[in-house]
């Protein structure tokens, strides 16, 4: 693991709070730490300790709205969108927040200054920016430029589209791949649909644009039963391998997936995770160690799809860079499949990273179990 993403560390608003904990996306003050977590000095100590261990730290940033008792609601009411009576308003049933007006330049400058505070004062390495939209493009272009004057930062946008990279972000969300793999896992689509996702990505995105690939995240777990019900049991593993090995991608492991936690984590209540079994740790360690040691899994390494059998069920590909090569075979179906590797460039004695053995690979046919996966490293 290289980067730790902390969801909002700010205080949570109390006005019209959802549940007893409240939503951590209802920020009470952009420049403070939630006292339940400790003090600002505690946070700085954590960042320093993480840096000492080689980690980068990014924090969640909520730009579209504040909590319903943020100081700006008393000092800068003109920062907010108003209802028909002239009062700051909210969206949907989110009565614990008040929507900010992005047409207000003074609000934008105040937002930028608050983000610079966290970089300058606490030495974090970047932000995951909540629900970014294209009408904010100029704001983000300016803000990211200003942040980089303090320190070169890593910027992740919760959104999709080439405008994100034009605005200076480093990475967006691989939502299309996630929804496609979820449909494959449920049997609603076949493996060929992955090609459509990648074709669209290649045709609409800048050449070196990166996406975050995942099988779950906080929203998908809390509201949509990921991954414990959408990719249950053995189904999860091949999709996790895909998220770690596909080109243009940087993988996310969400809190509890290493255990795994097989339930929804409450959004508005304190809901602690108990780490006891850690049954996926070995699996993730193998993939993460391979990503770190082998350039063929860099986001910009080459990608070539390989036909090894039923293309509606099997997804296989080769990644290469600087003489390094990785060959991935995934059975994304509930049936056993036959595998035959006819590409002679892949024949030989590659290292099976999950088995920990060197194996002969020829054009001899073999079987792969339902939801099976094999990753070969050529040394």
C-alpha positions in Angstrom: 0.0 0.0 0.0 1.4 3.4 -1.0 -1.4 5.8 -0.2 -3.8 6.1 2.8 -7.1 7.9 2.1 -8.8 9.2 5.2 -12.5 10.0 4.8 -13.5 13.4 6.3 -11.5 14.1 9.5 -13.4 17.3 10.1 -16.0 17.9 12.9 -19.5 16.7 12.0 -22.3 19.2 12.1 -24.9 18.8 14.9 -27.8 20.8 13.4 -30.4 18.3 11.9 -27.8 15.6 12.3 -28.6 12.2 10.7 -28.5 9.5 13.3 -26.3 9.8 16.4 -23.0 10.1 14.6 -24.1 12.2 11.7 -22.8 12.2 8.2 -19.0 12.8 7.9 -19.9 14.7 4.7 -21.7 17.3 6.7 -18.6 19.3 7.6 -18.9 21.7 10.6 -15.5 23.4 10.0 -13.1 23.1 7.2 -10.1 23.9 9.3 -10.6 21.7 12.4 -10.2 18.1 13.3 -13.2 16.1 14.7 -12.5 16.0 18.4 -13.6 12.4 18.5 -10.4 11.6 16.6 -8.1 13.8 18.7 -6.5 17.2 18.2 -4.9 18.9 15.2 -1.5 18.0 16.7 -2.5 14.4 16.9 -3.4 14.5 13.2 0.0 16.1 12.4 1.7 13.4 14.4 -0.2 10.7 12.5 0.8 12.2 9.1 4.4 12.4 10.2 4.4 8.8 11.4 2.8 7.6 8.1 5.4 9.5 6.1 8.1 7.8 8.2 6.7 4.5 7.1 6.7 5.5 3.5 3.0 6.2 3.0 1.4 9.1 1.3 -1.7 10.7 3.0 -4.8 12.1 1.2 -7.9 13.4 2.9 -11.5 13.6 1.8 -12.6 17.1 0.8 -16.3 18.0 0.5 -16.6 21.1 -1.8 -20.3 21.2 -2.7 -21.8 21.8 0.7 -21.1 22.4 4.3 -22.8 21.1 7.4 -25.9 23.0 8.6 -24.0 24.8 11.4 -20.8 25.7 9.6 -19.5 29.1 10.7 -19.9 30.5 7.1 -23.7 30.3 7.7 -23.3 33.1 10.2 -20.5 35.1 8.7 -20.8 34.5 4.9 -24.4 33.6 4.1 -23.8 34.8 0.5 -21.7 31.7 0.0 -24.8 29.6 -0.2 -27.6 28.7 -2.6 -30.9 30.1 -1.3 -34.5 28.8 -1.3 -37.5 30.9 -2.3 -37.5 32.6 1.1 -33.9 33.5 0.9 -32.6 30.9 3.3 -29.6 28.6 2.6 -31.0 25.4 1.2 -30.1 21.7 0.8 -30.5 18.9 -1.8 -32.7 15.8 -1.7 -33.4 14.8 1.9 -29.9 15.9 3.0 -31.3 18.3 5.6 -28.0 18.2 7.5 -26.1 20.2 4.8 -26.4 23.5 3.1 -25.4 23.8 -0.6 -22.6 26.2 -1.6 -22.9 28.6 -4.5 -20.0 28.0 -6.9 -20.8 31.1 -8.8 -19.5 33.1 -5.8 -15.8 33.8 -6.4 -15.2 34.8 -2.8 -16.5 31.4 -1.7 -14.2 29.7 -4.2 -11.2 31.7 -2.8 -12.1 30.7 0.7 -12.4 27.1 -0.2 -9.0 27.2 -2.0 -7.4 28.8 1.1 -8.9 26.1 3.4 -7.4 23.4 1.2 -4.0 25.1 1.2 -4.2 25.2 5.0 -4.2 21.4 5.2 -1.3 21.0 2.8 0.8 23.8 4.4 0.0 23.2 8.0 -0.3 19.4 8.2 1.9 18.3 5.2 -0.7 16.0 3.7 -0.1 14.8 0.1 -3.4 15.5 -1.6 -7.1 15.2 -1.6 -10.0 12.9 -2.7 -12.6 15.4 -3.8 -16.2 14.5 -3.3 -18.7 14.6 -6.2 -16.8 16.7 -8.7 -18.8 18.2 -11.5 -17.8 19.8 -14.8 -19.2 23.2 -14.0 -16.5 23.4 -11.4 -13.7 22.9 -13.9 -12.2 26.4 -13.7 -12.3 26.4 -9.9 -10.4 23.1 -9.7 -7.9 24.3 -12.3 -7.1 27.3 -10.2 -7.2 25.5 -6.9 -4.9 22.6 -8.0 -2.4 25.2 -9.4 -2.4 27.0 -6.1 -2.0 23.8 -4.1 0.9 22.7 -6.2 2.7 26.0 -5.3 2.7 24.8 -1.7 3.6 21.2 -2.5 3.1 18.8 -5.4 -0.2 17.1 -4.5 -2.1 14.1 -5.7 -5.7 14.8 -6.6 -8.4 12.2 -6.9 -11.8 13.2 -8.3 -15.0 11.4 -7.5 -16.4 11.7 -11.0 -15.7 10.7 -14.6 -14.7 12.5 -17.7 -11.8 14.0 -19.6 -12.6 17.4 -18.1 -11.2 16.1 -14.8 -7.7 15.7 -16.2 -7.9 19.0 -18.1 -8.6 20.6 -14.7 -5.4 19.1 -13.2 -6.6 16.0 -11.4 -4.4 13.0 -11.4 -7.1 10.3 -11.3 -10.9 9.8 -11.4 -13.2 7.0 -10.5 -13.6 3.9 -12.7 -17.3 3.8 -12.3 -18.0 2.3 -15.6 -15.7 -0.7 -15.0 -17.2 -1.1 -11.5 -20.8 -1.2 -12.7 -19.8 -3.5 -15.6 -18.0 -6.0 -13.4 -20.9 -5.9 -10.9 -23.3 -6.9 -13.8 -20.9 -9.7 -14.9 -20.8 -11.0 -11.4 -24.6 -11.2 -11.3 -24.8 -12.8 -14.8 -26.6 -9.9 -16.4 -23.7 -9.2 -18.8 -20.8 -11.2 -20.2 -17.1 -10.5 -20.2 -17.1 -8.9 -23.7 -18.6 -5.8 -22.0 -15.3 -5.0 -20.4 -13.9 -4.3 -23.9 -16.6 -1.7 -24.4 -15.6 0.1 -21.2 -11.9 0.1 -22.3 -12.7 1.3 -25.8 -14.6 4.2 -24.5 -11.8 5.0 -22.0 -9.2 5.0 -24.8 -11.3 7.1 -27.2 -12.4 9.8 -24.7 -9.6 10.1 -22.1 -6.2 11.6 -22.3 -3.5 9.0 -23.1 -2.0 8.7 -19.6 -5.2 9.3 -17.6 -5.5 7.0 -14.6 -8.6 5.6 -13.0 -9.2 4.2 -9.5 -10.5 0.6 -9.8 -12.4 -1.0 -7.0 -14.9 -3.7 -6.0 -16.3 -1.6 -3.1 -16.2 1.8 -1.5 -18.0 3.6 1.3 -21.1 4.5 -0.7 -21.3 1.1 -2.4 -20.9 -0.8 0.8 -23.3 1.2 2.9 -26.0 1.6 0.3 -25.6 -1.0 -2.4 -24.2 -4.1 -0.6 -20.7 -4.2 -2.1 -18.8 -6.3 -2.2 -20.3 -8.9 0.3 -23.5 -9.4 -1.7 -22.7 -8.1 -5.2 -19.5 -10.3 -5.5 -20.1 -12.9 -2.7 -17.7 -15.7 -1.7 -15.3 -16.9 -4.5 -16.8 -14.4 -7.0 -14.9 -11.5 -5.4 -11.3 -12.7 -6.1 -11.1 -12.5 -9.9 -12.6 -9.1 -10.0 -10.2 -7.9 -7.3 -7.3 -9.3 -9.4 -8.7 -7.4 -12.4 -8.8 -4.1 -10.4 -5.1 -4.7 -9.4 -3.8 -5.7 -12.8 -5.8 -3.8 -15.5 -4.1 -1.0 -17.4 -4.6 2.7 -16.5 -5.7 1.6 -13.1 -4.8 2.2 -9.4 -6.6 -0.1 -7.1 -8.6 0.8 -4.0 -9.0 -1.5 -1.0 -11.8 -0.2 1.2 -11.7 -0.6 5.0 -12.7 -4.1 6.0 -12.2 -5.8 2.7 -9.1 -7.4 4.0 -11.0 -9.1 6.9 -13.5 -9.3 5.0 -16.4 -7.5 6.6 -19.5 -9.1 5.1 -22.1 -6.5 5.9 -23.0 -2.9 5.3 -21.2 -0.4 7.5 -23.6 2.2 9.0 -23.3 5.6 7.5 -24.8 7.7 10.3 -23.9 5.6 13.4 -20.6 4.6 14.9 -19.9 1.2 13.5 -16.5 -0.2 14.4 -14.7 -2.8 12.3 -13.2 -5.8 14.1 -10.1 -7.2 12.6 -9.7 -10.8 13.6 -9.5 -13.2 10.6 -7.8 -11.0 8.0 -8.5 -13.8 5.6 -7.9 -11.7 2.5 -4.6 -10.2 3.6 -2.4 -12.8 2.0 -4.3 -12.5 -1.3 -3.9 -8.7 -1.3 -0.3 -8.8 -0.2 0.6 -10.9 -3.2 -1.1 -8.5 -5.6 0.3 -5.4 -4.0 3.8 -6.7 -3.8 3.7 -7.6 -7.5 2.5 -4.1 -8.4 5.3 -2.7 -6.4 8.0 -4.9 -7.8 7.0 -5.3 -11.4 6.8 -2.4 -13.9 4.5 -4.4 -16.1 1.7 -3.4 -13.7 2.4 0.3 -13.9 -0.7 2.2 -15.1 1.1 3.1 -18.3 2.5 -0.4 -19.1 1.2 -1.9 -22.4 -1.9 -4.0 -22.5 -2.8 -6.8 -25.0 -5.9 -8.9 -24.7 -5.3 -12.7 -25.3 -7.8 -15.2 -26.5 -7.5 -18.4 -24.4 -11.0 -19.8 -24.7 -14.7 -18.7 -24.4 -14.4 -15.0 -24.7 -17.8 -14.4 -23.1 -16.5 -16.1 -19.9 -12.7 -15.7 -19.9 -10.7 -12.5 -19.7 -7.0 -12.8 -20.3 -4.4 -10.2 -21.1 -0.6 -9.4 -21.1 1.0 -6.3 -19.5 4.5 -5.4 -20.4 7.0 -2.6 -19.7 10.8 -2.4 -19.9 11.2 -6.2 -20.5 8.9 -7.1 -17.6 5.8 -9.2 -18.4 2.7 -10.3 -16.6 0.0 -12.7 -18.0 -3.4 -12.6 -16.3 -6.2 -15.2 -16.9 -9.6 -14.7 -15.2 -12.6 -16.9 -15.3 -15.4 -14.4 -14.8 -18.2 -17.1 -14.8 -19.8 -19.6 -12.6 -18.8 -22.5 -14.8 -15.5 -24.4 -15.2 -13.8 -23.3 -18.4 -11.2 -24.8 -20.8 -8.0 -22.8 -21.3 -5.6 -23.1 -24.3 -2.7 -20.6 -24.7 -1.7 -20.6 -28.4 0.5 -17.5 -28.3 4.0 -18.9 -28.4 5.4 -15.7 -26.9 3.7 -16.8 -23.7 4.9 -20.4 -23.6 7.8 -21.3 -21.3 8.1 -21.6 -17.5 6.5 -18.5 -15.9 6.1 -18.0 -12.2 2.6 -18.6 -10.8 2.4 -15.8 -8.3 -0.5 -17.2 -6.2 0.8 -20.8 -6.2 4.4 -19.7 -5.6 5.7 -22.1 -8.2 7.3 -22.1 -11.7 5.0 -23.9 -14.1 5.4 -25.1 -17.7 3.0 -23.2 -20.0 2.4 -24.7 -23.5 -0.5 -25.0 -25.9 -1.8 -28.0 -24.0 -5.5 -27.5 -22.9 -6.3 -27.2 -19.2 -9.2 -26.4 -16.9 -9.9 -23.4 -14.7 -12.4 -23.5 -11.9 -15.5 -21.2 -11.7 -14.4 -17.7 -10.7 -10.8 -18.9 -11.0 -7.7 -16.7 -11.6 -4.1 -17.2 -12.5 -1.3 -14.6 -12.7 2.0 -15.5 -14.3 5.2 -13.5 -14.0 7.9 -13.9 -16.6 11.3 -13.6 -15.1 
